[in-house]
């Protein structure tokens, strides 16, 4: 029997053990599938398991590795994929009742690339319906019900990649693919105490995945460590002519360099001090301690403020208007009424009232905001801040990123309009959330590290440097 701690090992450690013959991909896959059937069921982490496919891929990987045909660090390593990514022959429900029986006869580009890497697909991770594309009011807005946070099942996992975050945090998969339009990789990574990378816009193909916002959608990994995220990005990055926003091959490729981040050029880190209006005091202290860790590691750290501007408004309006186009058939057919969340039932009709002129006004402002954000990286290698202003909230609580819903307390919108996940999402910047501490209720906190567009490498280097000097990423819940 495989020891329970094995299921919380990093992708790197699992890959090394598989390559060296110390761990069987078949036995490992069987173990993860059993956890997914039991623990995963309690957490609502999966929509669909793919045991036949997983065991077939695991047997093939084991035979190839024994024969000396090793494909790389993901060979034989299991994973989960958010259920908005098509997998040939299996349901792709988009987390929504109207699409509960939907399937496609082709694989998404990322699935094809992971197949070539020899990865083993365990199943489709649960998600918020339509990934929140038409809005939602709580974590209950899902075909499969709310995803429960492994650290406290009464709390939510956050974000539309809810099942992806839960599956990694609970040791149901060593890594999972999520999607991020407005923070849906960063948020569940923060609340679940794992590492989640939202790559630069256009670096990873979205062909074969559900669209919300054509100019903001991204796919990326959620894993235990930043190093794992880098390994996965190396496998899935690259130009794809089937994705009209895929950047050229010369810029889109990513190759993980297994160098010691401690010995690299010292990082210049800017700590953002004006992005949230109501941050947990213990989280602020955790970021203080993260700054001290960076200083001890040889980096320079300086407090700074993000420039003012309607970042939040531009991000939300872009998503609302592009989602009305992406889900036009659902809206006009009236099938929105089949959605679970009351906001999703009506939000599309309101979004259709925006005009072409409205959209163009927002897109004219957007390059100005992108230039303002880019200018920050003339001074700093990366910018750090809380990934979310609090730890995980109860499942029935309002979505923390949905500004369209009423709040019991007044919002200082002029401050929260610079929320770092919204800024980096709108501007197409790479960002990662890494664990940085715990609340008094033993719920994880996350720190966002943001970098210049296409400089995913420095974001990952900063995250790896931090994790080389801390152990928050090594802790996991008791289940």
DRENSE-187499 format. One record per residue (C-alpha): x, y, z; residue number from 0. Coordinates in Angstrom, 1 decimal. Each point is the difference from the previous one (the first is absolute). Layout:
<sites>
<site east="X" north="Y" up="Z" i="NUM"/>
...
</sites>
This chain:
<sites>
<site east="0.0" north="0.0" up="0.0" i="0"/>
<site east="1.2" north="3.5" up="-0.9" i="1"/>
<site east="0.6" north="2.2" up="3.1" i="2"/>
<site east="-2.5" north="2.8" up="0.4" i="3"/>
<site east="2.7" north="2.7" up="-0.2" i="4"/>
<site east="0.9" north="-1.2" up="-3.5" i="5"/>
<site east="-3.2" north="1.6" up="-1.3" i="6"/>
<site east="1.2" north="3.5" up="1.2" i="7"/>
<site east="3.4" north="-0.3" up="-1.7" i="8"/>
<site east="1.0" north="2.5" up="-2.6" i="9"/>
<site east="-0.2" north="-0.8" up="-3.8" i="10"/>
<site east="3.8" north="0.2" up="0.0" i="11"/>
<site east="0.4" north="-2.5" up="2.8" i="12"/>
<site east="-2.6" north="-2.4" up="-1.5" i="13"/>
<site east="1.6" north="0.3" up="-3.4" i="14"/>
<site east="3.4" north="-0.8" up="1.3" i="15"/>
<site east="-1.3" north="-3.0" up="1.9" i="16"/>
<site east="-1.8" north="-1.3" up="-3.0" i="17"/>
<site east="3.0" north="0.5" up="-2.3" i="18"/>
<site east="2.3" north="-1.8" up="2.4" i="19"/>
<site east="-2.4" north="-2.9" up="0.4" i="20"/>
<site east="-0.8" north="0.6" up="3.7" i="21"/>
<site east="-3.6" north="0.7" up="-0.7" i="22"/>
<site east="-2.4" north="-1.7" up="-2.4" i="23"/>
<site east="-2.2" north="2.4" up="-2.1" i="24"/>
<site east="-2.7" north="-2.7" up="0.0" i="25"/>
<site east="-0.1" north="-0.3" up="3.8" i="26"/>
<site east="0.2" north="3.7" up="0.4" i="27"/>
<site east="-2.9" north="0.6" up="-2.3" i="28"/>
<site east="-2.1" north="-2.7" up="1.7" i="29"/>
<site east="0.7" north="1.7" up="3.3" i="30"/>
<site east="-1.0" north="3.5" up="-1.2" i="31"/>
<site east="-3.1" north="-1.4" up="-1.6" i="32"/>
<site east="-1.1" north="-1.6" up="3.3" i="33"/>
<site east="0.6" north="3.3" up="1.8" i="34"/>
<site east="-2.0" north="1.8" up="-2.7" i="35"/>
<site east="-2.9" north="-2.5" up="0.5" i="36"/>
<site east="-0.1" north="0.5" up="3.8" i="37"/>
<site east="1.5" north="3.2" up="1.2" i="38"/>
<site east="-0.7" north="1.7" up="-3.4" i="39"/>
<site east="-3.7" north="-0.9" up="0.3" i="40"/>
<site east="-0.3" north="1.6" up="3.4" i="41"/>
<site east="1.6" north="3.2" up="-1.3" i="42"/>
<site east="-1.9" north="0.1" up="-3.4" i="43"/>
<site east="3.4" north="0.3" up="-1.6" i="44"/>
<site east="-0.7" north="-2.0" up="-3.2" i="45"/>
<site east="-2.7" north="0.0" up="-2.6" i="46"/>
<site east="1.2" north="-3.1" up="-1.9" i="47"/>
<site east="2.7" north="-2.5" up="0.7" i="48"/>
<site east="1.8" north="-1.6" up="-3.0" i="49"/>
<site east="1.3" north="-3.3" up="1.6" i="50"/>
<site east="0.2" north="-2.0" up="-3.3" i="51"/>
<site east="1.9" north="2.7" up="-1.7" i="52"/>
<site east="2.2" north="0.7" up="3.1" i="53"/>
<site east="1.0" north="-3.6" up="0.5" i="54"/>
<site east="0.7" north="-0.5" up="-3.7" i="55"/>
<site east="2.2" north="3.0" up="-0.1" i="56"/>
<site east="1.7" north="-1.1" up="3.2" i="57"/>
<site east="0.7" north="-3.5" up="-1.3" i="58"/>
<site east="1.4" north="1.5" up="-3.2" i="59"/>
<site east="2.2" north="2.4" up="1.9" i="60"/>
<site east="1.3" north="-2.8" up="2.3" i="61"/>
<site east="0.9" north="-2.2" up="-3.0" i="62"/>
<site east="1.7" north="2.8" up="-1.9" i="63"/>
<site east="2.1" north="1.1" up="3.0" i="64"/>
<site east="1.1" north="-3.6" up="0.6" i="65"/>
<site east="1.0" north="-0.2" up="-3.6" i="66"/>
<site east="2.1" north="3.1" up="0.3" i="67"/>
<site east="-2.4" north="2.2" up="-1.9" i="68"/>
<site east="-0.3" north="2.8" up="2.5" i="69"/>
<site east="-1.9" north="3.1" up="-1.2" i="70"/>
<site east="0.7" north="2.4" up="2.8" i="71"/>
<site east="-1.0" north="1.2" up="3.5" i="72"/>
<site east="-3.8" north="-0.5" up="-0.5" i="73"/>
<site east="0.4" north="-3.5" up="-1.4" i="74"/>
<site east="-2.3" north="-2.3" up="2.1" i="75"/>
<site east="-1.0" north="2.8" up="2.4" i="76"/>
<site east="-3.8" north="0.4" up="0.5" i="77"/>
<site east="-2.0" north="3.2" up="-0.3" i="78"/>
<site east="-3.5" north="1.4" up="-0.1" i="79"/>
<site east="-1.5" north="2.5" up="-2.5" i="80"/>
<site east="-2.6" north="2.7" up="0.5" i="81"/>
<site east="-3.3" north="-1.1" up="-1.6" i="82"/>
<site east="0.0" north="2.8" up="-2.6" i="83"/>
<site east="2.9" north="-1.7" up="-2.0" i="84"/>
<site east="-1.2" north="-2.6" up="-2.5" i="85"/>
<site east="1.2" north="-3.6" up="0.3" i="86"/>
<site east="-1.0" north="-2.2" up="-2.9" i="87"/>
<site east="-2.8" north="-2.4" up="0.9" i="88"/>
<site east="-0.7" north="1.3" up="3.5" i="89"/>
<site east="-2.6" north="2.6" up="1.2" i="90"/>
<site east="1.1" north="3.6" up="0.1" i="91"/>
<site east="-2.8" north="1.6" up="2.0" i="92"/>
<site east="1.3" north="3.5" up="0.6" i="93"/>
<site east="-1.3" north="-0.5" up="3.5" i="94"/>
<site east="-3.5" north="0.9" up="-1.1" i="95"/>
<site east="-3.4" north="-1.8" up="-0.3" i="96"/>
<site east="-0.6" north="1.0" up="-3.6" i="97"/>
<site east="3.2" north="-1.7" up="-1.1" i="98"/>
<site east="-0.1" north="-3.0" up="2.4" i="99"/>
<site east="0.0" north="-2.5" up="-2.9" i="100"/>
<site east="2.4" north="1.9" up="-2.3" i="101"/>
<site east="3.0" north="-1.8" up="-1.5" i="102"/>
<site east="2.5" north="0.7" up="-2.8" i="103"/>
<site east="1.6" north="-2.3" up="-2.5" i="104"/>
<site east="3.4" north="1.6" up="0.3" i="105"/>
<site east="2.6" north="0.9" up="2.6" i="106"/>
<site east="0.9" north="3.5" up="1.0" i="107"/>
<site east="3.6" north="1.0" up="-1.0" i="108"/>
<site east="1.2" north="-0.1" up="3.6" i="109"/>
<site east="-1.3" north="-3.6" up="0.3" i="110"/>
<site east="1.8" north="-1.0" up="-3.2" i="111"/>
<site east="3.2" north="1.6" up="1.4" i="112"/>
<site east="-0.4" north="-1.8" up="3.4" i="113"/>
<site east="-0.6" north="-3.3" up="-1.9" i="114"/>
<site east="3.3" north="0.5" up="-1.8" i="115"/>
<site east="1.7" north="0.7" up="3.4" i="116"/>
<site east="-1.3" north="-3.3" up="1.2" i="117"/>
<site east="-2.2" north="1.5" up="2.8" i="118"/>
<site east="-2.9" north="-2.1" up="1.5" i="119"/>
<site east="-3.5" north="1.6" up="0.0" i="120"/>
<site east="-1.9" north="-1.0" up="3.2" i="121"/>
<site east="-3.2" north="2.0" up="-0.8" i="122"/>
<site east="-1.8" north="3.3" up="-0.5" i="123"/>
<site east="0.0" north="2.3" up="3.0" i="124"/>
<site east="-3.1" north="1.8" up="1.1" i="125"/>
<site east="-0.5" north="3.6" up="-0.7" i="126"/>
<site east="-2.4" north="3.0" up="0.4" i="127"/>
<site east="-2.6" north="-0.1" up="-2.7" i="128"/>
<site east="1.3" north="1.6" up="-3.2" i="129"/>
<site east="3.1" north="0.9" up="2.0" i="130"/>
<site east="-2.0" north="3.0" up="1.3" i="131"/>
<site east="-0.3" north="1.3" up="-3.5" i="132"/>
<site east="-3.6" north="1.3" up="0.6" i="133"/>
<site east="0.6" north="0.8" up="3.6" i="134"/>
<site east="-0.7" north="-1.9" up="3.2" i="135"/>
<site east="-0.6" north="0.9" up="3.7" i="136"/>
<site east="1.5" north="-2.9" up="2.0" i="137"/>
<site east="2.0" north="-3.2" up="-0.2" i="138"/>
<site east="-3.3" north="-1.9" up="-0.3" i="139"/>
<site east="-0.3" north="1.0" up="-3.7" i="140"/>
<site east="1.1" north="-3.3" up="-1.5" i="141"/>
<site east="-1.5" north="-3.1" up="-1.7" i="142"/>
<site east="1.6" north="-2.2" up="2.6" i="143"/>
<site east="-0.6" north="2.2" up="3.0" i="144"/>
<site east="2.6" north="2.1" up="1.9" i="145"/>
<site east="3.6" north="-1.2" up="0.2" i="146"/>
<site east="1.0" north="-0.3" up="3.7" i="147"/>
<site east="3.3" north="1.3" up="1.2" i="148"/>
<site east="2.2" north="-2.8" up="1.2" i="149"/>
<site east="1.3" north="2.2" up="2.9" i="150"/>
<site east="-3.6" north="0.5" up="1.2" i="151"/>
<site east="-2.9" north="-1.7" up="-1.9" i="152"/>
<site east="-2.4" north="2.7" up="1.2" i="153"/>
<site east="2.0" north="2.5" up="-2.1" i="154"/>
<site east="0.3" north="0.5" up="-3.7" i="155"/>
<site east="3.0" north="-0.4" up="-2.2" i="156"/>
<site east="-0.6" north="3.3" up="-1.9" i="157"/>
<site east="0.0" north="0.8" up="-3.7" i="158"/>
<site east="-1.4" north="-2.0" up="-2.9" i="159"/>
<site east="2.9" north="-2.5" up="0.1" i="160"/>
<site east="-1.4" north="-1.2" up="3.3" i="161"/>
<site east="0.4" north="-3.7" up="-0.6" i="162"/>
<site east="3.5" north="0.4" up="-1.3" i="163"/>
<site east="1.1" north="1.8" up="3.2" i="164"/>
<site east="-1.8" north="-2.6" up="2.2" i="165"/>
<site east="1.5" north="-3.0" up="-1.9" i="166"/>
<site east="3.6" north="1.2" up="0.5" i="167"/>
<site east="-0.4" north="1.2" up="3.6" i="168"/>
<site east="-1.6" north="-3.3" up="1.0" i="169"/>
<site east="2.6" north="-2.2" up="-1.7" i="170"/>
<site east="-2.5" north="-1.3" up="-2.6" i="171"/>
<site east="2.4" north="1.0" up="-2.8" i="172"/>
<site east="3.6" north="1.4" up="0.1" i="173"/>
<site east="-1.0" north="2.8" up="-2.4" i="174"/>
<site east="-3.1" north="1.2" up="-1.9" i="175"/>
<site east="-0.7" north="2.2" up="-2.9" i="176"/>
<site east="-2.1" north="3.1" up="0.7" i="177"/>
<site east="-1.2" north="3.0" up="-1.9" i="178"/>
<site east="0.3" north="3.6" up="0.9" i="179"/>
<site east="-1.9" north="3.0" up="-1.4" i="180"/>
<site east="-0.2" north="2.2" up="3.1" i="181"/>
<site east="1.9" north="-1.9" up="2.6" i="182"/>
<site east="-1.4" north="-3.5" up="-0.1" i="183"/>
<site east="3.4" north="-1.7" up="0.3" i="184"/>
<site east="1.4" north="2.4" up="2.5" i="185"/>
<site east="-3.0" north="0.1" up="2.4" i="186"/>
<site east="-0.5" north="-3.8" up="0.5" i="187"/>
<site east="3.8" north="-0.4" up="0.3" i="188"/>
<site east="0.0" north="2.6" up="2.8" i="189"/>
<site east="-2.9" north="-1.4" up="1.9" i="190"/>
<site east="1.1" north="-3.6" up="-0.4" i="191"/>
<site east="3.6" north="0.6" up="1.0" i="192"/>
<site east="1.6" north="-1.1" up="-3.3" i="193"/>
<site east="2.0" north="1.6" up="-2.8" i="194"/>
<site east="-1.9" north="1.2" up="-3.1" i="195"/>
<site east="1.5" north="1.6" up="-3.1" i="196"/>
<site east="-2.0" north="2.2" up="-2.4" i="197"/>
<site east="2.4" north="0.2" up="-3.0" i="198"/>
<site east="0.4" north="3.0" up="-2.3" i="199"/>
<site east="-3.0" north="0.5" up="-2.3" i="200"/>
<site east="0.5" north="-2.0" up="-3.2" i="201"/>
<site east="2.8" north="-2.2" up="1.3" i="202"/>
<site east="-2.2" north="-3.1" up="0.4" i="203"/>
<site east="-2.6" north="-1.0" up="-2.7" i="204"/>
<site east="-3.6" north="0.1" up="0.9" i="205"/>
<site east="-1.2" north="-1.9" up="-3.0" i="206"/>
<site east="-2.6" north="-2.6" up="1.2" i="207"/>
<site east="-0.8" north="1.9" up="3.2" i="208"/>
<site east="-3.2" north="2.0" up="0.8" i="209"/>
<site east="0.2" north="3.7" up="-0.7" i="210"/>
<site east="-1.1" north="2.7" up="2.3" i="211"/>
<site east="2.0" north="3.0" up="-0.9" i="212"/>
<site east="2.0" north="-0.4" up="-3.2" i="213"/>
<site east="2.6" north="2.7" up="0.9" i="214"/>
<site east="0.5" north="-1.2" up="3.6" i="215"/>
<site east="-0.4" north="-3.8" up="0.3" i="216"/>
<site east="3.1" north="-2.0" up="0.9" i="217"/>
<site east="0.8" north="-3.6" up="1.0" i="218"/>
<site east="2.6" north="-0.9" up="2.6" i="219"/>
<site east="1.1" north="-2.5" up="2.7" i="220"/>
<site east="-0.9" north="-0.3" up="3.7" i="221"/>
<site east="2.5" north="-2.1" up="1.9" i="222"/>
<site east="1.9" north="-0.3" up="3.3" i="223"/>
<site east="3.0" north="2.0" up="-1.0" i="224"/>
<site east="1.1" north="2.8" up="-2.3" i="225"/>
<site east="2.5" north="-2.4" up="-1.5" i="226"/>
<site east="-2.8" north="-2.4" up="-0.9" i="227"/>
<site east="-1.8" north="2.8" up="-1.7" i="228"/>
<site east="3.1" north="0.7" up="-2.1" i="229"/>
<site east="0.3" north="-3.6" up="-1.0" i="230"/>
<site east="-3.6" north="-0.1" up="-1.2" i="231"/>
<site east="0.3" north="3.3" up="-1.8" i="232"/>
<site east="3.0" north="-1.4" up="-1.9" i="233"/>
<site east="-2.3" north="-2.8" up="-1.3" i="234"/>
<site east="-3.1" north="2.1" up="-0.9" i="235"/>
<site east="1.5" north="3.3" up="-1.2" i="236"/>
<site east="0.5" north="0.8" up="-3.7" i="237"/>
<site east="-1.5" north="1.5" up="-3.1" i="238"/>
<site east="-3.3" north="-1.6" up="-1.3" i="239"/>
<site east="-1.4" north="1.2" up="-3.3" i="240"/>
<site east="-3.4" north="-1.2" up="1.2" i="241"/>
<site east="-0.1" north="2.7" up="2.7" i="242"/>
<site east="-0.3" north="3.4" up="-1.7" i="243"/>
<site east="1.6" north="1.7" up="3.0" i="244"/>
<site east="2.9" north="-2.4" up="0.3" i="245"/>
<site east="3.3" north="2.0" up="-0.1" i="246"/>
<site east="2.7" north="-0.9" up="-2.4" i="247"/>
<site east="2.2" north="-3.0" up="0.6" i="248"/>
<site east="3.1" north="2.2" up="0.7" i="249"/>
<site east="-1.8" north="1.5" up="3.0" i="250"/>
<site east="-2.4" north="-2.8" up="1.1" i="251"/>
<site east="2.4" north="-2.8" up="0.8" i="252"/>
<site east="1.0" north="-0.5" up="3.6" i="253"/>
<site east="2.9" north="-2.2" up="1.1" i="254"/>
<site east="0.5" north="-0.7" up="3.7" i="255"/>
<site east="3.5" north="0.5" up="1.0" i="256"/>
<site east="0.8" north="-2.1" up="3.1" i="257"/>
<site east="2.4" north="2.6" up="1.5" i="258"/>
<site east="0.3" north="0.9" up="3.7" i="259"/>
<site east="-2.1" north="3.2" up="0.4" i="260"/>
<site east="2.1" north="0.9" up="3.0" i="261"/>
<site east="3.1" north="0.5" up="-2.3" i="262"/>
<site east="-1.8" north="2.1" up="-2.6" i="263"/>
<site east="0.2" north="3.7" up="-0.6" i="264"/>
<site east="-1.5" north="1.8" up="3.1" i="265"/>
<site east="-3.7" north="0.9" up="-0.5" i="266"/>
<site east="-1.4" north="3.5" up="0.4" i="267"/>
<site east="-3.3" north="-0.5" up="1.8" i="268"/>
<site east="-2.8" north="2.6" up="0.3" i="269"/>
<site east="-2.5" north="-0.5" up="2.8" i="270"/>
<site east="-3.3" north="1.4" up="-1.0" i="271"/>
<site east="-1.7" north="1.9" up="2.9" i="272"/>
<site east="-3.1" north="1.4" up="-1.6" i="273"/>
<site east="-1.8" north="-2.9" up="-1.7" i="274"/>
<site east="-2.6" north="-1.1" up="2.6" i="275"/>
<site east="-2.0" north="2.1" up="2.5" i="276"/>
<site east="-0.8" north="-2.7" up="2.6" i="277"/>
<site east="2.8" north="-2.6" up="0.3" i="278"/>
<site east="0.2" north="-2.4" up="2.9" i="279"/>
<site east="2.6" north="1.4" up="2.5" i="280"/>
<site east="1.6" north="-3.4" up="0.3" i="281"/>
<site east="0.3" north="-0.1" up="-3.8" i="282"/>
<site east="1.8" north="3.3" up="0.0" i="283"/>
<site east="2.4" north="-1.4" up="2.6" i="284"/>
<site east="0.5" north="-3.1" up="-2.2" i="285"/>
<site east="1.0" north="2.3" up="-2.9" i="286"/>
<site east="2.4" north="1.8" up="2.4" i="287"/>
<site east="1.6" north="-3.3" up="0.8" i="288"/>
<site east="0.1" north="-0.9" up="-3.8" i="289"/>
<site east="1.9" north="3.3" up="-0.6" i="290"/>
<site east="2.5" north="-1.0" up="2.8" i="291"/>
<site east="0.5" north="-3.4" up="-1.7" i="292"/>
<site east="0.7" north="1.7" up="-3.3" i="293"/>
<site east="2.5" north="2.4" up="1.7" i="294"/>
<site east="1.8" north="-2.9" up="1.6" i="295"/>
<site east="0.2" north="-1.7" up="-3.4" i="296"/>
<site east="1.8" north="3.0" up="-1.4" i="297"/>
<site east="-2.8" north="1.8" up="-1.7" i="298"/>
<site east="-0.8" north="3.7" up="0.5" i="299"/>
<site east="-3.5" north="0.9" up="1.2" i="300"/>
<site east="-1.6" north="3.4" up="-0.2" i="301"/>
<site east="-3.6" north="1.1" up="0.7" i="302"/>
<site east="-1.8" north="1.5" up="-2.9" i="303"/>
<site east="-3.5" north="1.0" up="-1.2" i="304"/>
<site east="-1.7" north="-1.1" up="-3.2" i="305"/>
<site east="-1.1" north="2.9" up="-2.2" i="306"/>
<site east="-3.6" north="1.0" up="0.1" i="307"/>
<site east="-2.3" north="-0.9" up="-2.8" i="308"/>
<site east="-3.2" north="-1.8" up="-0.8" i="309"/>
<site east="1.6" north="-3.4" up="-0.1" i="310"/>
<site east="-2.8" north="-1.8" up="1.7" i="311"/>
<site east="-2.7" north="1.7" up="-2.0" i="312"/>
<site east="1.8" north="-0.7" up="-3.3" i="313"/>
<site east="0.5" north="-3.7" up="0.9" i="314"/>
<site east="-3.6" north="-0.5" up="1.1" i="315"/>
<site east="-1.5" north="1.8" up="-3.0" i="316"/>
<site east="2.2" north="-1.9" up="-2.4" i="317"/>
<site east="-1.1" north="-3.3" up="1.4" i="318"/>
<site east="-3.7" north="0.9" up="0.1" i="319"/>
<site east="0.0" north="1.1" up="-3.6" i="320"/>
<site east="2.1" north="-2.8" up="-1.4" i="321"/>
<site east="-1.9" north="-2.6" up="2.0" i="322"/>
<site east="-3.3" north="1.3" up="-1.5" i="323"/>
<site east="1.5" north="-0.9" up="-3.4" i="324"/>
<site east="1.5" north="-3.4" up="1.2" i="325"/>
<site east="-3.3" north="-1.1" up="1.4" i="326"/>
<site east="-2.3" north="1.6" up="-2.5" i="327"/>
<site east="-1.9" north="-3.2" up="-0.9" i="328"/>
<site east="-0.6" north="-0.8" up="3.7" i="329"/>
<site east="-1.3" north="3.5" up="0.7" i="330"/>
<site east="-2.2" north="0.3" up="-3.0" i="331"/>
<site east="-1.4" north="-3.5" up="0.2" i="332"/>
<site east="-1.2" north="0.7" up="3.6" i="333"/>
<site east="2.0" north="-3.0" up="1.4" i="334"/>
<site east="1.7" north="2.3" up="2.5" i="335"/>
<site east="-3.0" north="-0.8" up="2.1" i="336"/>
<site east="1.5" north="-3.5" up="0.5" i="337"/>
<site east="3.0" north="1.4" up="1.7" i="338"/>
<site east="0.3" north="-0.5" up="3.8" i="339"/>
<site east="0.9" north="3.5" up="1.1" i="340"/>
<site east="-2.6" north="2.8" up="-0.1" i="341"/>
<site east="2.6" north="2.5" up="-1.3" i="342"/>
<site east="0.9" north="-2.3" up="-2.9" i="343"/>
<site east="-3.7" north="-0.3" up="-1.0" i="344"/>
<site east="-0.2" north="3.7" up="-0.7" i="345"/>
<site east="3.4" north="1.6" up="-0.4" i="346"/>
<site east="0.4" north="-0.9" up="-3.7" i="347"/>
<site east="-3.1" north="2.0" up="-0.9" i="348"/>
<site east="1.4" north="3.1" up="1.8" i="349"/>
<site east="3.4" north="-0.5" up="-1.7" i="350"/>
<site east="-1.6" north="0.0" up="-3.5" i="351"/>
<site east="-1.1" north="3.6" up="0.6" i="352"/>
<site east="3.5" north="1.2" up="-0.3" i="353"/>
<site east="0.8" north="1.5" up="-3.4" i="354"/>
<site east="2.9" north="-0.3" up="-2.4" i="355"/>
<site east="0.9" north="3.5" up="0.9" i="356"/>
<site east="0.1" north="-1.0" up="3.7" i="357"/>
<site east="2.3" north="-2.8" up="-0.8" i="358"/>
<site east="2.3" north="2.1" up="-2.1" i="359"/>
<site east="0.3" north="2.7" up="2.7" i="360"/>
<site east="1.2" north="-2.7" up="2.5" i="361"/>
<site east="2.5" north="-1.4" up="-2.5" i="362"/>
<site east="1.4" north="3.5" up="-0.7" i="363"/>
<site east="0.6" north="0.5" up="3.7" i="364"/>
<site east="1.6" north="-3.5" up="0.4" i="365"/>
<site east="3.3" north="0.7" up="-1.8" i="366"/>
<site east="0.5" north="3.1" up="2.3" i="367"/>
<site east="-0.5" north="-2.3" up="3.0" i="368"/>
<site east="2.4" north="-2.6" up="-1.4" i="369"/>
<site east="2.7" north="2.7" up="-0.5" i="370"/>
<site east="-0.5" north="1.2" up="3.5" i="371"/>
<site east="0.4" north="-3.5" up="1.4" i="372"/>
<site east="3.0" north="-0.8" up="-2.3" i="373"/>
<site east="1.8" north="3.1" up="1.3" i="374"/>
<site east="0.1" north="-1.5" up="3.5" i="375"/>
<site east="2.4" north="-2.6" up="-1.3" i="376"/>
<site east="2.6" north="2.5" up="-1.1" i="377"/>
<site east="0.7" north="0.3" up="3.7" i="378"/>
<site east="-0.9" north="-3.4" up="1.4" i="379"/>
<site east="0.6" north="-3.6" up="-1.1" i="380"/>
<site east="-3.3" north="-1.1" up="1.5" i="381"/>
<site east="-2.8" north="1.5" up="2.1" i="382"/>
<site east="-1.4" north="-1.8" up="3.1" i="383"/>
<site east="-3.2" north="0.3" up="1.9" i="384"/>
<site east="-2.7" north="-2.1" up="1.6" i="385"/>
<site east="-1.6" north="-2.2" up="-2.6" i="386"/>
<site east="-3.4" north="0.4" up="1.7" i="387"/>
<site east="-0.7" north="2.4" up="2.9" i="388"/>
<site east="-1.2" north="-2.8" up="2.3" i="389"/>
<site east="0.2" north="-3.7" up="0.6" i="390"/>
<site east="-2.7" north="-2.4" up="-1.2" i="391"/>
<site east="-3.6" north="1.0" up="0.8" i="392"/>
<site east="-3.2" north="-2.1" up="0.6" i="393"/>
<site east="-1.4" north="-1.7" up="-3.0" i="394"/>
<site east="-3.2" north="2.1" up="0.0" i="395"/>
<site east="2.0" north="3.2" up="0.2" i="396"/>
<site east="-0.1" north="2.4" up="-3.0" i="397"/>
<site east="2.6" north="-0.3" up="-2.6" i="398"/>
<site east="2.8" north="2.4" up="1.2" i="399"/>
<site east="0.8" north="1.1" up="-3.6" i="400"/>
<site east="-3.6" north="0.7" up="-1.1" i="401"/>
<site east="-0.6" north="3.7" up="0.3" i="402"/>
<site east="-3.4" north="-0.2" up="-1.6" i="403"/>
<site east="-1.5" north="-1.5" up="3.2" i="404"/>
<site east="-1.1" north="2.0" up="3.1" i="405"/>
<site east="2.3" north="-0.1" up="3.0" i="406"/>
<site east="-1.0" north="0.4" up="3.7" i="407"/>
<site east="2.9" north="2.4" up="0.5" i="408"/>
<site east="0.9" north="3.0" up="-2.1" i="409"/>
<site east="2.7" north="-0.6" up="-2.6" i="410"/>
<site east="2.9" north="2.4" up="-0.5" i="411"/>
<site east="-0.2" north="-0.6" up="-3.8" i="412"/>
<site east="2.6" north="2.6" up="-0.8" i="413"/>
<site east="2.6" north="-2.2" up="1.8" i="414"/>
<site east="-1.1" north="-3.5" up="-1.0" i="415"/>
<site east="-0.1" north="1.1" up="-3.6" i="416"/>
<site east="3.7" north="-0.8" up="0.1" i="417"/>
<site east="-0.5" north="-3.6" up="1.2" i="418"/>
<site east="3.1" north="-1.7" up="-1.2" i="419"/>
<site east="-1.7" north="-3.0" up="-1.6" i="420"/>
<site east="-2.2" north="2.3" up="-2.0" i="421"/>
<site east="3.0" north="2.2" up="-1.1" i="422"/>
<site east="2.1" north="-3.0" up="-1.1" i="423"/>
<site east="-3.0" north="-1.6" up="-1.8" i="424"/>
<site east="-0.9" north="3.1" up="-1.9" i="425"/>
<site east="3.5" north="0.7" up="-1.1" i="426"/>
<site east="1.0" north="-3.5" up="-0.9" i="427"/>
<site east="2.7" north="-0.2" up="2.6" i="428"/>
<site east="1.4" north="-3.3" up="1.4" i="429"/>
<site east="-0.7" north="-0.5" up="3.7" i="430"/>
<site east="0.2" north="-2.7" up="2.5" i="431"/>
<site east="-1.6" north="-0.6" up="3.4" i="432"/>
<site east="2.1" north="-1.8" up="2.6" i="433"/>
<site east="-0.8" north="-0.9" up="3.6" i="434"/>
<site east="1.4" north="2.5" up="2.5" i="435"/>
<site east="-1.6" north="-0.8" up="3.4" i="436"/>
<site east="-3.2" north="-0.8" up="1.8" i="437"/>
<site east="-2.9" north="1.8" up="1.7" i="438"/>
<site east="-0.9" north="-0.5" up="3.6" i="439"/>
<site east="-2.5" north="-2.6" up="-1.2" i="440"/>
<site east="2.8" north="-2.0" up="-1.7" i="441"/>
<site east="-1.1" north="1.1" up="-3.5" i="442"/>
<site east="2.7" north="0.7" up="-2.6" i="443"/>
<site east="1.0" north="3.4" up="-1.2" i="444"/>
<site east="1.4" north="0.6" up="-3.5" i="445"/>
<site east="2.5" north="2.5" up="-1.4" i="446"/>
<site east="-0.2" north="1.1" up="-3.6" i="447"/>
<site east="3.2" north="0.6" up="-1.9" i="448"/>
<site east="-0.5" north="2.0" up="-3.2" i="449"/>
<site east="2.4" north="0.7" up="-2.9" i="450"/>
<site east="0.3" north="1.7" up="-3.3" i="451"/>
<site east="-1.8" north="-1.5" up="-3.0" i="452"/>
<site east="1.8" north="-3.0" up="-1.4" i="453"/>
<site east="2.5" north="-0.1" up="2.9" i="454"/>
<site east="-1.5" north="-3.1" up="1.6" i="455"/>
<site east="3.5" north="-1.1" up="0.8" i="456"/>
<site east="0.6" north="2.8" up="2.5" i="457"/>
<site east="-3.3" north="-0.6" up="1.7" i="458"/>
<site east="0.8" north="-3.7" up="0.4" i="459"/>
<site east="3.5" north="0.8" up="1.1" i="460"/>
<site east="-1.2" north="2.3" up="2.8" i="461"/>
<site east="-2.6" north="-2.6" up="1.1" i="462"/>
<site east="2.7" north="-2.8" up="0.0" i="463"/>
<site east="2.3" north="2.3" up="2.0" i="464"/>
<site east="-2.7" north="0.6" up="2.6" i="465"/>
<site east="-0.8" north="-3.7" up="0.3" i="466"/>
<site east="3.7" north="-0.8" up="0.3" i="467"/>
<site east="0.0" north="2.0" up="3.3" i="468"/>
<site east="-3.5" north="-0.9" up="1.4" i="469"/>
<site east="-2.0" north="-3.1" up="0.5" i="470"/>
<site east="-3.6" north="1.1" up="-0.4" i="471"/>
<site east="-0.3" north="-1.9" up="-3.3" i="472"/>
<site east="0.9" north="-3.2" up="1.8" i="473"/>
<site east="-2.9" north="0.1" up="2.4" i="474"/>
<site east="-3.3" north="-1.7" up="-0.8" i="475"/>
<site east="-3.4" north="-0.6" up="1.6" i="476"/>
<site east="-0.8" north="-3.0" up="2.2" i="477"/>
<site east="-2.8" north="-2.0" up="-1.7" i="478"/>
</sites>
